């Protein structure tokens, strides 16, 4: 994968992430009614007091692996050169949409809620997602070049491609464990502040 510049690929992905994030922020301000968010969280807190909310680790893991797996598979397709940046942009949209909606509904107290529900796990999830997207995007660009006849004859998918994805899978698994076992306790503690 030496023929594609990783810095340019990373810049392309970062731009798509940032554009998605900006659009998500704007949409949360324009579309979301803050009372709907506060009503949702008040129902959540009420149910959390009567029922122990323990997510299934497998369900959380599947949810956290869905987008990285789609991006990884798109690395084996010519279509990935277009679809991977869009997937990264969608993730930027969803994160900032949720954070902005929470902050808008709860004001300064929403910082703690957004940090505990989205922020902490995103500190590991987003960099690994961008790393997986970078590998897959570069591979897809090389595949596209090879299909157009301007690519090199070197193998596109060597052991490092799969090892790097496997290492990111370990991080996604750790994030899923945090989301399943530690985040509910953190959220109930934060609910006392909000």
Buried (B, 14 or more C-beta within 10 A) or exposed (E): BEEBEEEEBBEBBBBBBBBBBEBBBBBBBEEBEBEEBBEEBEEEBEEBEEEEEEBEBEEBBEEBBEBBBBBBEBBBBBEBBEBBBEBBBBBBBBBBBBBBBBBBBBEEBBBBBBBBBBBBBBEBBBEBBBBBBBBBBBBBBBBBBBEEEEBEEEEBBEEEBEEBBEEBBEBBBBBBBBBBEEBBEBBBEBBEEB
